[in-house]
Amino acid sequence: MPYAIVSGGTQGIGKAIAEKLLTNGFSVAICARNAEDLKQLETKWKALYPNVQVLAIPTDMTIKEQVLSFAKQVLSTFPTIDVLVNNAGTYYPGNIATEPDGQLESLMALNMYSAYHLTRAVLPAMKKSDNGHIFNMCSIASLSAYPNGGAYSISKYALLGFSENLRLELIPERIRVTSICSGAVYTRSWGDSIDPNRIMKPEDVADSIWSAYSLSPQANIDTIVIRPQQGDL
């Protein structure tokens, strides 16, 4: 049985990725801050996917100690990790000169440091897998500057740099690393502010991850850039 971790897995892209993995026979561990959301999903998924394990652990991914505790709890149940999806993240707009003090630190903690600490914690277990794959949820904001990008874009540039260094380091370990640079995806945070048909579905990103994972072990897609067909917002 294959095993996966998806951070930030209760909504949007993370939820779609977790469900894609569950549908394909993976046992999946997710985390988020909202314990009630986690409990509801855990109950739902255990009913829908009775032949696999589901772990849903409340975790504040901005706090290193909680990230490490999450990893420890997962590894006490899962014997190895075949897929790690560093998906936890958030977005705040702003310009470097005028955004609130502390915005860079908070965005780096969630968008970058959480991936760093979780990856380091589970790598020893991943090395037991014959087909380990790490996916880092970067952004088109990782690729070029844009107005009002500020600290968010900085954090996503950093995540892409982390991903590229990690890929190089893990070549001898036969662990693949793929950066996902996604444009706008429709989630509940958009509300009624945009036509859902204008931007991508979370399932589009989940399908692209599954396609990359499904390649032979000797093939790796370094970076996936996926945008709305009508262009970026």
PyMOL commands that set and color helices and strands:
alter all, ss='L'
color gray80, all
select helices_A, chain A and resi 12-23+35-48+64-75+103-126+140-142+150-173+188-190+202-213
alter helices_A, ss='H'
color red, helices_A
select strands_A, chain A and resi 3-7+27-32+54-58+83-86+133-137+176-182+223-226
alter strands_A, ss='S'
color yellow, strands_A
deselect
rebuild
show_as cartoon
